[in-house]
Amino acid sequence: MKKINVGIAGGAGYTGGELLRILVHHPEVHISFVHSSSNAGKAISAVHTDLVGDTDLIFTNTFLDNIDVLFLCVGHNEAKKLLAEQNIAASVSIIDLSQDFRLAANATIADRIFVYGLPELNREKITTAKNIANPGCFATAIQLALLPLAKAGLLQDIYTTGITGSTGAGQSLSATSHFSWRANNIQAYKTLDHQHVFEIVQSLNVLQADAPLSTSGEGPGLHFVPWRGDFTRGIYTSSVIDCSLPLEAVQEMYDSYYAAHPFVVVSETPIHLKQVVNTNKCVLQIEKQGNKLVVHSAIDNLIKGASGQAVQNMNLLFGLDETTGLLFKANFF
């Protein structure tokens, strides 16, 4: 089988670096170019120093034509700008890791239509798509915690808290991503106003169309409080809903929903971040007390929450087993 020729735009940041770490060892991929205007001419291993000895690739400031798929690891609002400015051939698939095309109202640019790339929701659509809008990191963790309940029509008001590592803020240094600020510290941010709420609710409403959730604050919806954590990578969320079903029935619902999805694990024991860091897994745990159901979710924000999921989508686009190149062991120690 001919290898998939890959181009990467925005290869110098965290998501670009994580994508490179996955793709340089992917058995079905050839990396044709890695674009970075600010690093053109530099060795990739000079920027991503953990890749020394793994690749001799050099950053470029040009886009080559001999590719099958282009990953966009650029900032929000930059993906639309890049596609408008660059003459990317219609034959090239696009996998965008920004938020530019995730919402249905924004999913089209010129002749390109983007499919929302959450495999556990849209696997069949992804396999026949041309362009993919990769989900956000918090959005991935929270959706995977709630999809089975949405399919059963059980969601009303949802109260979610989630904590993320400093890599979720990107590579550009800011006051709240600096080590000296993060160390021994924690802070809520974007309380009830996080941008991922819209894509989460959009997906849940696909499964729960008869009782749609709201994003306006009027009527039942998702109430999300995110937190900045004192660690570098990973996301842990807890979602609370009212539910009258016994715990065993909910557990069976989750086991059934995710039986065919290799990267989601439903645990019967307490979960933690070290189970998922450096993997493309999402680990879930369900607890219940009285009428309150809690679903915990843990992912690596840079892999299942970004670059790993992007490769999972690429695998599906090109007819590969979706686990190809993504079977990693967690960094437990």
C-alpha positions as CSV (number, residue, x, y, z in Angstrom):
1,M,0.0,0.0,0.0
2,K,1.3,3.5,-0.9
3,K,2.2,5.5,2.1
4,I,0.1,8.6,3.1
5,N,2.0,11.7,2.2
6,V,1.5,14.2,5.0
7,G,2.0,18.0,5.4
8,I,1.9,19.8,8.7
9,A,1.2,23.5,9.1
10,G,2.2,25.0,12.4
11,G,4.7,22.3,13.3
12,A,6.6,24.2,16.0
13,G,3.9,24.3,18.7
14,Y,2.8,21.7,21.2
15,T,0.2,20.1,19.0
16,G,2.5,20.1,16.0
17,G,5.3,18.6,18.1
18,E,3.0,15.9,19.4
19,L,1.8,15.1,15.9
20,L,5.4,14.8,14.7
21,R,6.2,12.4,17.5
22,I,3.3,10.2,16.4
23,L,3.8,10.4,12.7
24,V,7.6,9.9,12.4
25,H,7.0,6.3,13.6
26,H,3.6,5.7,12.0
27,P,4.0,2.7,9.7
28,E,1.8,4.1,6.9
29,V,3.0,7.7,6.7
30,H,5.6,9.7,4.9
31,I,6.0,13.3,6.2
32,S,6.5,15.5,3.1
33,F,6.9,18.8,4.8
34,V,6.5,20.6,8.1
35,H,5.7,24.3,7.8
36,S,6.7,27.0,10.2
37,S,7.4,30.6,9.1
38,S,9.3,31.5,12.2
39,N,11.5,28.4,12.2
40,A,12.1,27.9,8.4
41,G,15.5,26.4,7.8
42,K,15.9,25.0,11.3
43,A,16.1,21.3,12.0
44,I,12.9,20.0,13.6
45,S,15.0,18.3,16.3
46,A,16.4,21.8,17.2
47,V,12.9,22.9,18.2
48,H,11.4,19.6,19.4
49,T,14.6,18.4,21.0
50,D,13.1,15.1,22.1
51,L,13.1,14.1,18.4
52,V,16.9,14.2,18.1
53,G,17.8,11.0,16.3
54,D,14.2,10.3,15.1
55,T,14.1,12.6,12.1
56,D,16.3,14.8,9.9
57,L,13.4,16.9,8.6
58,I,13.8,20.7,8.3
59,F,11.1,23.3,8.8
60,T,10.0,25.0,5.6
61,N,8.1,28.2,4.8
62,T,6.6,26.8,1.7
63,F,3.7,24.4,1.0
64,L,4.3,21.4,-1.2
65,D,1.8,19.9,-3.6
66,N,2.7,16.2,-3.2
67,I,0.6,15.4,-0.2
68,D,-2.6,13.5,0.6
69,V,-3.5,15.2,3.8
70,L,-2.6,18.5,5.5
71,F,-2.8,18.9,9.2
72,L,-3.5,22.4,10.4
73,C,-1.8,22.9,13.9
74,V,-2.3,26.7,13.8
75,G,-4.1,29.0,16.1
76,H,-7.8,29.6,16.2
77,N,-9.0,31.9,13.4
78,E,-5.7,31.1,11.6
79,A,-6.9,28.0,9.8
80,K,-9.6,29.9,7.8
81,K,-7.0,32.5,6.9
82,L,-4.5,29.9,5.8
83,L,-7.0,28.1,3.6
84,A,-8.1,31.4,2.1
85,E,-4.5,32.4,1.3
86,Q,-2.9,29.1,0.2
87,N,-3.9,27.3,-3.0
88,I,-4.3,23.9,-1.4
89,A,-5.4,21.3,-4.1
90,A,-9.0,20.1,-3.8
91,S,-7.6,16.5,-3.7
92,V,-5.8,17.2,-0.4
93,S,-7.7,16.3,2.7
94,I,-7.6,18.8,5.6
95,I,-7.5,17.9,9.3
96,D,-7.9,21.1,11.3
97,L,-6.9,21.1,15.0
98,S,-8.2,24.6,15.6
99,Q,-11.8,25.5,16.4
100,D,-12.5,27.2,13.1
101,F,-14.7,24.6,11.6
102,R,-16.1,22.6,14.5
103,L,-19.6,24.2,14.6
104,A,-22.1,23.3,11.9
105,A,-22.7,27.0,11.1
106,N,-18.9,27.4,10.3
107,A,-18.1,24.0,8.8
108,T,-17.8,25.2,5.1
109,I,-15.1,27.2,3.4
110,A,-15.2,27.6,-0.4
111,D,-16.0,24.0,-1.6
112,R,-14.7,22.3,1.5
113,I,-17.1,20.8,4.0
114,F,-15.8,19.8,7.4
115,V,-17.1,16.8,9.4
116,Y,-16.8,17.0,13.2
117,G,-14.0,14.5,14.0
118,L,-15.1,12.7,17.2
119,P,-14.8,9.0,16.1
120,E,-17.0,7.8,19.0
121,L,-19.9,9.9,17.6
122,N,-19.2,10.3,13.8
123,R,-17.0,7.3,12.8
124,E,-19.0,6.4,9.7
125,K,-19.2,10.1,8.5
126,I,-15.4,10.4,9.1
127,T,-14.6,7.4,6.9
128,T,-16.4,9.0,3.9
129,A,-15.3,12.6,4.6
130,K,-12.7,14.7,2.9
131,N,-12.1,17.3,5.6
132,I,-12.1,16.9,9.4
133,A,-12.6,19.5,12.2
134,N,-10.7,17.9,15.1
135,P,-12.6,18.3,18.5
136,G,-11.3,20.5,21.3
137,C,-9.5,18.9,24.3
138,F,-12.1,19.7,27.0
139,A,-14.8,19.0,24.5
140,T,-13.4,15.5,23.9
141,A,-13.2,14.6,27.5
142,I,-16.7,15.9,28.4
143,Q,-18.5,14.5,25.3
144,L,-17.0,11.0,25.9
145,A,-18.3,11.1,29.4
146,L,-21.9,12.0,28.3
147,L,-22.6,10.5,24.9
148,P,-24.2,7.3,26.2
149,L,-26.6,9.3,28.4
150,A,-27.4,11.6,25.5
151,K,-28.2,8.6,23.3
152,A,-30.6,7.4,26.0
153,G,-32.2,10.9,26.2
154,L,-31.3,11.2,29.9
155,L,-29.5,14.6,29.9
156,Q,-31.0,17.7,31.3
157,D,-28.9,20.1,33.4
158,I,-25.3,19.0,33.5
159,Y,-22.8,20.4,36.0
160,T,-19.2,19.7,35.0
161,T,-15.8,20.7,36.5
162,G,-12.6,20.0,34.7
163,I,-8.9,20.6,35.3
164,T,-6.2,20.9,32.6
165,G,-2.4,21.0,32.5
166,S,-0.4,24.0,31.3
167,T,0.1,22.6,27.8
168,G,-3.6,23.3,27.2
169,A,-2.8,27.0,27.0
170,G,-0.3,26.6,24.1
171,Q,3.4,27.2,23.8
172,S,3.3,31.0,24.0
173,L,4.2,32.1,27.5
174,S,1.6,34.0,29.5
175,A,1.3,34.9,33.2
176,T,-0.9,31.9,34.0
177,S,1.1,29.4,32.0
178,H,4.5,30.3,33.5
179,F,6.0,27.6,35.8
180,S,6.4,30.0,38.7
181,W,2.6,30.8,38.6
182,R,1.4,27.3,38.0
183,A,3.5,25.6,40.7
184,N,1.5,25.0,43.9
185,N,-1.4,26.9,42.4
186,I,-4.9,26.4,40.9
187,Q,-7.5,28.7,39.4
188,A,-10.9,28.6,37.8
189,Y,-11.1,30.4,34.4
190,K,-13.8,31.1,31.8
191,T,-16.4,30.1,34.3
192,L,-19.6,29.0,32.6
193,D,-18.3,30.6,29.4
194,H,-15.7,28.2,27.9
195,Q,-15.7,28.1,24.1
196,H,-15.9,24.3,24.0
197,V,-19.5,24.3,25.4
198,F,-20.9,25.0,22.0
199,E,-19.4,22.1,20.2
200,I,-20.2,19.8,23.2
201,V,-23.9,20.7,23.2
202,Q,-24.0,20.5,19.4
203,S,-22.8,16.8,19.6
204,L,-25.0,15.9,22.5
205,N,-28.0,17.3,20.6
206,V,-27.3,15.0,17.7
207,L,-28.0,12.1,19.9
208,Q,-30.7,13.8,22.0
209,A,-32.6,15.6,19.4
210,D,-36.0,15.2,21.0
211,A,-34.9,17.1,24.1
212,P,-32.1,19.5,23.0
213,L,-29.8,21.2,25.4
214,S,-29.4,24.9,25.5
215,T,-26.2,27.0,25.3
216,S,-28.0,30.3,26.2
217,G,-28.5,29.6,29.9
218,E,-32.2,29.4,29.3
219,G,-33.4,25.9,29.9
220,P,-31.4,22.7,30.6
221,G,-27.8,22.8,29.4
222,L,-24.2,22.3,30.3
223,H,-22.8,24.3,33.1
224,F,-19.0,24.0,32.9
225,V,-16.3,25.4,35.3
226,P,-12.7,24.7,34.0
227,W,-9.6,24.9,36.1
228,R,-5.9,25.5,35.5
229,G,-3.9,22.8,37.2
230,D,-0.4,22.5,38.6
231,F,0.8,19.9,36.0
232,T,1.8,20.0,32.4
233,R,-0.5,17.6,30.5
234,G,-3.8,15.8,31.0
235,I,-7.5,16.7,31.6
236,Y,-9.7,15.3,34.3
237,T,-13.4,16.1,34.3
238,S,-16.4,15.2,36.5
239,S,-20.0,15.7,35.3
240,V,-23.0,15.5,37.6
241,I,-26.6,14.8,36.4
242,D,-29.9,13.7,37.9
243,C,-30.5,10.0,37.0
244,S,-33.0,7.5,38.4
245,L,-31.5,4.5,36.8
246,P,-29.5,2.1,39.0
247,L,-25.7,2.2,38.6
248,E,-25.6,-1.3,37.1
249,A,-27.9,-0.2,34.3
250,V,-25.8,2.9,33.5
251,Q,-22.6,0.8,33.6
252,E,-24.2,-1.6,31.1
253,M,-25.2,1.4,28.9
254,Y,-21.6,2.7,28.8
255,D,-20.1,-0.8,28.2
256,S,-22.5,-1.3,25.3
257,Y,-21.9,2.2,23.7
258,Y,-18.1,1.9,23.8
259,A,-17.8,-1.8,23.0
260,A,-16.7,-1.1,19.5
261,H,-14.5,2.0,20.3
262,P,-10.9,0.9,21.1
263,F,-9.7,4.0,22.8
264,V,-12.5,4.4,25.4
265,V,-12.2,2.3,28.6
266,V,-15.0,2.2,31.2
267,S,-13.4,1.5,34.6
268,E,-15.1,0.1,37.7
269,T,-12.4,1.5,39.9
270,P,-11.3,5.1,40.6
271,I,-9.4,6.6,37.7
272,H,-6.5,9.1,37.5
273,L,-4.5,11.1,35.0
274,K,-1.4,8.8,35.0
275,Q,-3.5,6.1,33.3
276,V,-3.9,8.2,30.2
277,V,-0.8,10.6,29.9
278,N,1.0,9.8,26.7
279,T,-1.9,7.7,25.3
280,N,-4.8,8.2,23.0
281,K,-7.1,6.7,25.6
282,C,-10.1,8.1,27.4
283,V,-10.8,6.4,30.7
284,L,-14.2,6.8,32.3
285,Q,-15.6,5.9,35.7
286,I,-19.2,6.2,36.9
287,E,-20.4,6.7,40.4
288,K,-23.9,7.2,41.9
289,Q,-25.3,8.3,45.2
290,G,-29.1,8.6,45.5
291,N,-30.4,10.3,42.4
292,K,-27.0,11.9,41.5
293,L,-24.9,10.3,38.8
294,V,-21.2,11.4,38.4
295,V,-19.1,10.5,35.3
296,H,-15.4,11.0,35.6
297,S,-13.3,11.3,32.4
298,A,-9.5,11.5,31.9
299,I,-7.5,12.1,28.7
300,D,-4.2,13.4,27.6
301,N,-5.0,16.8,26.2
302,L,-2.3,16.7,23.6
303,I,-3.0,13.2,22.3
304,K,-6.7,12.1,22.5
305,G,-7.5,15.8,23.0
306,A,-5.6,16.9,19.9
307,S,-2.9,15.3,17.9
308,G,-3.6,11.6,18.6
309,Q,-7.3,12.1,17.7
310,A,-6.2,13.8,14.6
311,V,-4.1,10.8,13.6
312,Q,-7.1,8.5,14.5
313,N,-9.2,10.6,12.1
314,M,-6.5,10.3,9.4
315,N,-6.5,6.5,9.9
316,L,-10.2,6.4,9.4
317,L,-10.1,8.7,6.4
318,F,-7.6,6.5,4.6
319,G,-9.1,3.1,5.4
320,L,-6.6,2.1,8.1
321,D,-7.4,0.5,11.4
322,E,-8.0,3.5,13.6
323,T,-5.5,2.3,16.2
324,T,-2.6,2.3,13.7
325,G,0.4,4.1,15.2
326,L,-1.5,5.0,18.3
327,L,-1.0,2.1,20.7
328,F,1.1,3.8,23.5
329,K,1.7,2.9,27.0
330,A,0.9,5.5,29.7
331,N,3.7,7.4,31.4
332,F,2.9,5.9,34.8
333,F,6.1,6.7,36.8
